[in-house]
């Protein structure tokens, strides 16, 4: 949603993304903001902060299909990590596959 509202660009910083989320209303807000009030920037599975690929963070992490990964779990659970692509789809992949993506894309970025 952010990208479609911002000429296809990623948010520059966490503050930009938080400001955008704060302006959302109705259905759009309900689609993104957890109803239990949990932190959107932390993994519900491992409780750790997500690594988010902001525009100013440099690296690019791509699925083999070429779709850009927007965020991923910094730790993961039971040998798997969840990733979110720029379309909002969540995928769980094995740790070894994730490490191959890291090596290929050399991503950097954080939510801090």
Secondary structure, DSSP 8 states (H G I E B T S, - for coil): -HHHHTTT---SSHHHHHHHHHH--HHHHHHHS-TT---TTB-TTT-SBEEE--GGG----B-TTS-BEEEEESS-BTTEEEEEETTS-EEEEEHHHHHHHHHHH-------
